[in-house]
Amino acid sequence: MISDLLCPRCDLPLKEVRMSHGIFWKCERCGGRAVSVELLRRTFTLESINPLWLHAMRGEGRSGRNCPACRRPMTEVKLSDDAEVKVDVCRLCHFVWFDATEVENLAPRSMPPPTPELPQKAREAIAMAKVQQLSEQARGTDFDSSPPDEWWKEIAAFLGMPIEFDAVPQARRPWATWILCTAIIAASVFAFTRLHEIVAQFGLIPARAMRLHGLTFLTAFFLHAGPVHLIGNMYFLFVFGDNVENFLRPFRYLALIALAAFVGDLAHIALDPHSQIPSIGASGGIAGVITFYALKFPQVRLGFLLRWSFVWFRWIRLPAWFVFILWIVFQLIGAWEQKTGISSVSSFAHLGGALTGLVAWLMWQGRGD
């Protein structure tokens, strides 16, 4: 490869020459070479190199040819005190210029014997082991004090939300998730202005499930009981929905949410079909998304921030399948509390949505196109 360095004798571009332990530049016309002092010290004995560099640093030589790099005059010095051969040294660029055969006056260093080349399979095995080691280091330990890269994940974890430490790569933007989140947020925020009235009119009432010709199955999905309820549901839909949408594509993804929400509503109605209390929220549909995510991407690490007040903090990373099992256990406990009247949260709707997510995974797990 032709470089920007110029031969101080011929004023022609020098050719870059690569060696196993460094690079030098050669003039193809006169055979001269520009070699860095560092490469000379790796190639030849220090007794050969130190005298010429010492003479140059002391300014004991006369002005010589221009440097191949900076074009300033180099210093012409003897290779050694008793040698007649003189070379040009640039103290600024650390270059030494040798005419065609002058470099042969240096004593080469004794090189270690070359390492025998490994067979191709052995090199491949070593490379794979190195990749696996780096992968494990990047994944981190289950208990790891290092925070995530994104600042918003730290805030979410501080509020008790799970975060993705090693998110699933995506091939496209999750437009369906973004549009759905925007629609839910817009409808819920509007309803907050007259929440009691709107919930009474458009919430799903088990005893009157088919009022408004069954429209409340849809309208109840877009309503939420307050900012905390809304933010919690939107967080889970935003974090896990994009990965599921990327795999299923928008049509099957929206079908999963719709079916999970409907089955969740049916499970809620089945618990107490005579209830007059309106039910609202997208939790049933989101439960289907969470289930599909955990079953499709079971090894993705989800992070939680363990903390005690503002004094002690510790990150813990758990695989998605393990977190999903814990979530199911909590939903079963919540279903018992709902049945006994302790809790107003519809865990039955969550379990109905989760069952739908399981069925969808069994049907579509191999159809990501």
C-alpha positions in Angstrom: 0.0 0.0 0.0 1.4 3.4 -1.0 1.6 5.8 2.0 1.8 9.6 2.3 5.5 9.3 3.4 8.0 10.6 0.8 11.5 9.2 0.1 14.0 11.8 1.3 16.3 10.9 -1.7 13.8 10.4 -4.6 10.9 12.4 -3.3 8.6 9.6 -4.2 5.8 8.0 -2.1 7.0 5.2 0.1 5.5 1.7 0.1 4.1 0.3 3.4 5.6 -3.0 4.2 4.1 -5.1 7.0 6.1 -7.6 9.1 5.0 -9.9 11.8 6.1 -7.5 14.5 5.7 -4.1 12.9 5.5 -1.9 9.8 8.3 0.0 7.9 8.2 2.1 4.7 10.4 1.4 1.6 11.3 3.3 -1.5 10.9 1.1 -4.5 13.4 3.1 -6.6 16.4 3.5 -4.3 15.7 0.8 -1.8 15.9 3.1 1.2 13.8 2.4 4.3 12.1 4.6 7.0 11.8 2.6 10.2 10.5 3.8 13.6 12.8 3.6 16.6 10.3 1.4 18.4 10.4 -1.2 15.6 14.2 -1.1 15.5 14.3 -1.9 19.2 12.0 -4.8 18.7 14.0 -6.1 15.8 17.7 -5.4 16.6 19.8 -5.5 19.7 19.7 -2.5 22.0 23.5 -2.1 21.6 22.9 -1.5 17.9 20.1 1.1 18.4 20.8 3.1 21.5 24.1 4.8 20.3 22.5 6.3 17.2 19.5 7.5 19.1 21.7 8.9 21.9 23.8 10.8 19.3 20.6 12.2 17.7 19.1 13.4 21.0 22.4 15.1 21.9 22.5 16.9 18.6 25.9 15.5 17.8 25.3 15.1 14.1 24.9 17.5 11.3 21.7 18.4 9.4 20.7 15.7 7.0 17.9 14.9 4.6 14.2 15.9 5.2 12.1 13.5 7.3 9.7 11.3 5.3 6.8 12.3 7.6 7.2 15.9 8.8 9.6 17.1 6.1 11.9 18.8 8.6 15.6 18.2 8.4 16.8 15.1 10.2 20.0 14.7 12.1 22.8 12.6 10.4 24.6 10.5 13.0 26.9 7.5 13.1 25.4 4.0 13.8 28.0 3.6 16.5 31.2 5.4 17.7 33.5 3.2 15.6 31.3 2.9 12.5 31.6 4.8 9.3 28.0 4.3 8.3 25.7 7.2 9.0 21.9 7.3 9.1 19.4 10.1 9.3 17.2 10.4 12.5 14.1 12.5 13.1 13.9 13.3 16.8 10.3 14.6 16.3 8.8 11.6 14.5 11.1 9.0 15.8 11.9 7.9 12.3 15.3 6.5 11.2 16.2 6.6 7.5 18.5 3.8 6.1 19.8 3.8 2.6 19.6 0.6 0.6 22.0 -1.7 2.5 22.7 0.3 5.7 20.2 -1.6 7.8 22.4 -4.7 7.4 25.0 -3.2 9.8 22.6 -3.7 12.7 22.7 -6.8 14.9 19.4 -8.6 14.9 17.8 -9.8 18.1 17.4 -13.5 18.8 13.8 -14.2 18.1 11.8 -17.0 20.0 11.0 -20.0 18.0 7.7 -19.7 16.1 4.7 -21.2 17.8 3.4 -24.2 16.0 0.2 -23.5 14.2 -2.9 -25.2 15.6 -5.2 -27.3 13.5 -8.3 -25.5 12.1 -10.7 -27.4 14.5 -8.6 -26.5 17.5 -8.6 -22.8 16.5 -12.3 -22.9 16.0 -12.9 -24.5 19.4 -10.7 -21.8 21.1 -12.6 -19.0 19.3 -16.0 -20.4 20.3 -14.8 -20.8 23.9 -13.6 -17.2 23.9 -17.0 -16.0 22.4 -18.9 -17.9 25.1 -16.7 -16.5 27.8 -17.3 -12.9 26.6 -21.0 -13.7 26.3 -21.1 -14.8 29.9 -19.2 -11.8 31.1 -21.6 -9.5 29.2 -24.6 -11.3 30.6 -23.3 -10.7 34.2 -24.0 -12.6 37.3 -27.4 -13.1 38.9 -26.4 -10.7 41.6 -24.7 -7.8 40.0 -24.2 -4.3 41.3 -23.8 -2.7 37.8 -26.9 -0.7 36.8 -28.5 -0.9 33.3 -27.3 1.5 30.5 -30.5 3.4 30.1 -31.4 5.9 32.8 -35.2 5.3 32.5 -34.7 1.6 33.4 -33.1 2.7 36.7 -36.2 4.8 37.5 -38.5 1.9 36.5 -36.6 -0.5 38.7 -36.5 1.9 41.6 -40.3 1.9 41.4 -40.4 -1.9 41.6 -40.7 -2.7 37.8 -38.7 -5.5 36.1 -36.4 -4.3 33.3 -34.7 -6.1 30.4 -31.0 -6.3 30.8 -30.4 -8.2 27.6 -33.3 -7.2 25.4 -34.3 -9.3 22.4 -33.0 -7.8 19.1 -35.8 -6.4 16.9 -36.0 -6.3 13.1 -38.7 -3.5 12.9 -40.3 -0.8 14.9 -43.2 -1.9 17.1 -45.8 0.4 15.6 -48.8 -1.6 16.8 -47.5 -1.4 20.4 -46.9 2.3 20.2 -50.3 3.0 18.6 -52.1 0.8 21.1 -50.3 2.4 24.1 -51.2 5.9 22.7 -54.9 5.0 22.3 -55.1 3.5 25.8 -53.4 6.5 27.4 -55.5 9.0 25.5 -58.8 7.3 26.4 -57.8 6.8 30.0 -56.6 10.4 30.5 -59.8 11.7 29.0 -61.8 9.4 31.3 -59.9 10.7 34.4 -61.9 14.0 34.0 -65.2 12.2 34.7 -63.9 8.8 35.9 -66.9 7.6 38.0 -69.4 8.5 35.3 -67.5 7.1 32.4 -66.6 3.8 34.2 -70.3 3.4 35.1 -71.3 3.8 31.5 -68.5 2.0 29.7 -67.0 -0.4 32.2 -67.7 -4.2 32.0 -70.4 -5.2 34.5 -70.6 -9.0 34.8 -74.3 -9.0 35.5 -75.0 -6.9 32.4 -72.1 -8.0 30.2 -74.1 -7.6 26.9 -75.2 -4.1 27.5 -74.5 -1.6 24.7 -74.6 -4.8 22.5 -71.4 -6.1 24.2 -69.4 -3.0 23.4 -68.2 -2.7 27.0 -65.9 -5.7 26.4 -63.9 -3.3 24.2 -64.4 0.0 26.0 -63.4 -1.4 29.4 -60.1 -2.4 27.9 -59.1 1.2 27.2 -60.1 2.6 30.6 -58.1 2.6 33.9 -58.9 3.4 37.5 -56.1 5.9 37.9 -52.6 7.0 36.9 -50.8 4.2 38.8 -53.1 1.6 37.2 -52.5 3.1 33.8 -48.7 3.6 34.1 -48.2 0.0 35.4 -50.1 -1.6 32.5 -48.5 0.6 29.8 -45.1 -0.1 31.2 -45.6 -3.9 30.8 -47.2 -3.5 27.4 -44.4 -1.2 26.2 -41.5 -3.3 27.6 -42.7 -6.8 26.6 -45.1 -6.0 23.8 -42.5 -4.8 21.3 -40.7 -8.2 21.4 -43.8 -10.2 21.0 -45.0 -7.9 18.1 -41.6 -8.3 16.4 -42.0 -12.1 16.5 -45.7 -12.4 15.7 -46.1 -9.4 13.4 -48.8 -6.9 14.1 -51.9 -8.9 13.0 -51.3 -11.9 15.2 -50.0 -9.7 18.0 -53.2 -7.7 18.2 -55.3 -10.8 17.8 -53.4 -12.3 20.9 -54.2 -9.2 22.9 -57.8 -9.1 21.9 -58.4 -12.8 22.6 -56.5 -12.6 25.9 -58.5 -9.6 27.0 -61.8 -11.3 26.0 -61.0 -14.6 27.8 -59.8 -12.7 30.8 -63.1 -10.9 30.9 -65.0 -14.2 30.7 -62.9 -15.6 33.6 -63.8 -12.4 35.6 -67.5 -12.8 34.8 -67.4 -16.5 35.7 -66.2 -15.8 39.2 -69.2 -13.7 40.0 -71.7 -13.4 37.2 -74.2 -11.4 39.3 -71.7 -8.7 40.2 -72.7 -5.1 39.6 -69.2 -3.7 40.0 -67.7 -2.4 36.7 -64.3 -3.9 35.7 -61.9 -1.9 33.6 -58.3 -2.2 32.4 -56.1 -3.9 29.8 -54.5 -6.3 32.3 -56.1 -9.5 30.7 -54.7 -8.7 27.3 -51.3 -7.7 28.7 -51.2 -11.0 30.7 -51.4 -12.8 27.4 -48.5 -10.8 26.1 -46.4 -11.4 29.2 -47.1 -15.2 29.0 -46.1 -15.4 25.3 -42.9 -13.4 26.0 -41.8 -15.6 28.9 -42.4 -18.8 26.9 -40.8 -17.6 23.7 -37.8 -15.8 25.3 -37.3 -17.8 28.5 -33.6 -17.1 28.9 -33.8 -13.3 28.6 -32.5 -11.8 31.9 -34.9 -9.5 33.7 -33.5 -7.2 36.3 -34.9 -6.1 39.7 -33.5 -3.6 42.1 -33.5 -4.8 45.6 -33.3 -1.9 48.0 -33.8 -0.9 51.6 -35.0 2.7 51.7 -32.3 4.9 50.2 -29.4 3.2 51.9 -28.9 -0.2 50.3 -29.2 -1.2 46.6 -28.5 -4.4 44.8 -29.4 -5.6 41.3 -30.6 -9.1 40.7 -31.0 -10.7 37.3 -33.3 -13.6 36.8 -34.3 -15.5 33.6 -37.8 -14.7 32.2 -39.1 -18.2 32.8 -38.3 -18.0 36.5 -39.9 -14.6 36.8 -43.0 -15.9 35.0 -43.4 -18.8 37.4 -43.2 -16.3 40.3 -45.8 -14.2 38.6 -48.2 -17.1 38.2 -47.8 -18.0 41.9 -48.7 -14.4 42.8 -51.7 -14.5 40.4 -53.0 -17.7 42.1 -52.6 -16.1 45.5 -54.4 -13.0 44.1 -57.2 -15.2 42.7 -57.8 -16.6 46.1 -57.8 -13.1 47.6 -60.3 -12.0 44.9 -62.6 -14.9 45.5 -62.6 -14.3 49.3 -63.2 -10.6 48.8 -59.9 -9.4 50.2 -58.7 -7.9 46.9 -60.5 -5.9 44.2 -57.8 -6.7 41.6 -59.1 -9.2 39.0 -56.4 -11.9 39.1 -58.9 -14.3 37.4 -58.8 -12.0 34.4 -54.9 -12.2 34.5 -55.0 -16.0 34.6 -57.5 -16.1 31.8 -55.2 -13.9 29.7 -52.2 -16.0 30.6 -54.1 -19.2 29.5 -54.7 -17.5 26.1 -51.0 -16.6 25.9 -50.1 -20.2 26.5 -52.4 -21.4 23.7 -51.1 -18.8 21.3 -47.6 -19.8 22.1 -48.4 -23.5 21.4 -50.0 -22.5 18.1 -47.5 -19.8 16.9 -44.2 -20.5 18.5 -42.6 -21.5 15.3 -44.3 -18.9 13.0 -42.3 -15.7 13.4 -42.7 -14.6 9.8 
